[in-house]
């Protein structure tokens, strides 16, 4: 497996915001988002080849319960299912941050899936597949990274489509988050848009900021 970095930090966004977690950042991605803030894990050769067993040994040395797999894109790696099974069997609570091009992994008991819907600002909307979003459950997250009103309008359309699908199948929706691209939309403007949109506030869409970029330098690695 190509590993960009493994480090202890806090969850900067999502369901577990503020909680200590070990991050496993895998190298390589099948998308090229315009606003990507971790290109060092996408291009070049700044990674270490590690086996799932070696990753497990490193993770266990931190002595914490929460694990987050991120990237790049973790679910494109050949051995990621092996690693997930090892982490799951060891009782870790796993969060996968994934880009929406892959379905949620099956058969992992202690798993939260934090999936992105790539909005127009990313340049990658055409790569999105709604059927992958439909694999999410009520414990999972669908995240919209936004930089424009067009992105917010796109997000509302996706939320409405998912609302109809999940209601039809009598399933509970995942939790929705809207996260402004750092340094773009004013927080107040984003929140007011969410509050003023019937679909968004009806489905309890949550506003979030990237906490780690407020605590540390926005360009810092390993945090």
N, C-alpha and C positions, 0 to 999 in steps of 0.2 A: 504494500500500500504506500502511496505517496503522501507523506505527512508534512504539512507546512509548519505546524507548531502545535504543541500541547502545553496548556498553561491553566493556572488557577485564577479565576476572576469572579465577578458577579454577573448574573444575567442582566443584560442591559435593556432588554425589552421582552414583551410577551407575558405569558401566564406566571412565570417564575421571576419576574423583575425584582432585582435586589438580592436574590439568594446566591450564596456562593456555589460555584459550579466549576468543574474541570471541562475545559474546551478542547476538543480534538478538531483541529482545522485540517481538512484534507485538501490536497493540491489538485487543481484541475477543474474545469467547468465547461459545460456544453452550451453556455450562453455568454454573451458579451454585453452586459447592461451598461448603458452610457454613464450611469452614476455609480458604478461599482466602487466600493471603498476598500476592497481587498484584492486588488489586481496582483499583488505579490504572491497570492495563492492560486493564480490563474495562468500567468505567463512566466516564462523563464525557467530557471532550474533550482530555485531556492526551496528545496524540499529534501526530506530524508526518507529512504525506503525502509519501512518497518513491517514486520509481520503482525497479524492481529494479537498474537501472544505478547510481543514486545510492547505494543500499544497498551495492552491490559496491565502489564507490569508497571509501566509508567503511570497510568491512571491510578492504580492502587496505591502508589507512593504518596498521593495527595490526601488520602484518607477522608474523602467526602462522598456524599450520597448521589449528588446530581451530576450528570454528564450531559454535555451538549456536543453533538456532531454538527460541524458547519463546514464552510468551504470558502471559495470554490463551491462545488456541488458534491456532497458526500455520497449520494445514492447512485452515482455512475461508476463507483469503484467495485471491482470484481469481488473483493473479499469483505465488503462492508457488511453483508448478511452474516458472515462468520463472526465478525467483531460484535455486531448487535446481539447475536445469540449468546456470546460469551459474557457480555455486559449484563444482559437480561438474566442469565442463569446465576450471575454473581449478586443479583439484587439491586443493581444500580437503577436509578430513575433516569431514563434517557429522554432527551429532547433532540429531535433532528430538525435542523433548519435547512429546508430544501426549496428549490427554485420553481416548483410547479410543473416541471417537465416529466416527473416520475410520480407514480402512485404511491400512496402510503404503504410501507412494508407490512406484510402480514405475519402473524404468528409471534410477535414480540409483545409480551405481557405488560412490561413496565415502560411504556412508550407514549410520549407526546410528539405529535408531528406538527411543526410550525412551517406551514407552506406559504410561499409567495404567489400572488397573482401579479405578474409583471404588467404594470400600467404603461400607457403610451410613452411617457417620459423615458422609459427604459430602452425603447427601441426593440423590445423583444415580445410584444403582445402577441404577435402572430405565432409564436412558439407555445403559447399557453393552450392547454387542453382541459376543458371544463370537467371531463370525466375523471381527471385526477383529483380535482377539488371534491368531487362527489365521494371519494374514498375516505374523506375525513369523518371523524366521529365527534361526539359532544365534548370530549376532553382535548380535542385538537384546536389548532389556530389557523386561520387564513389571514394573511397579512397583506395590506396594500401599501406599498411605498409610493408616495405621491409628491409631485412637485408643481402641479398645475390644477386648475379647476377641471380641465379635461380629464385628468387622472381620477379626480373625485367622482365625476359623472360616470366614468368607466367602472369604477369600483361599485357604485350604486346599482348599475345594471347587473353586475355579477352577483351581488348580494340578493337582488330580487329574483334572479334565476335560481339561485341556490335555495332561497326561501320557498319558492314554489315546488321545487324538486323534493326537498326534505319534508315539507308538509304533506305532499302527495304520498310519500312512502312512510309517513308517520314516524319520522326520525328527528332527533334533536340536532340542531345546527351546531357547527363548531363556533368558537368565539372569533369574532372579527375584530381586527385592529387596523387603524390607519396611522401610518408613520410618515411624517414629512421628510423628504430628502434634506439632509442637514444643510442649512444655509439657504434654503429656497423659500417656501411658503411661510408666512407668519403664522405662528401657533394659533393666535387669536382668530385669524381668518379661516384656518382649517377647522377649528372647533365650531365656529359659527356656521360654517357650511354644513357640517355634520348635523348640528342641532336643527338646522332649517330644512333638512331633507327627510321626508317622511319615511322612506325605505331605510335610511341609515339609523335614525333614532328608534324606529319600530323594532329593529333587529339588534338593538343594544351595541352598535358598533362603537368600539372604544378608541379613543385618541391616545397615542403614546409618543414619547420622545425616546431617543437613543441615550439612555442614562450614562452609559460608559463614555460617550462623547462630551458629556457635561462634566463628569468627574475628572477625566484625563484629557490630555491633548487629543483633539479629534483625529489626528494622523498617527497616534501611537499604536504600536503593535503589542500583542500579548496582554491585552486588557479587555 
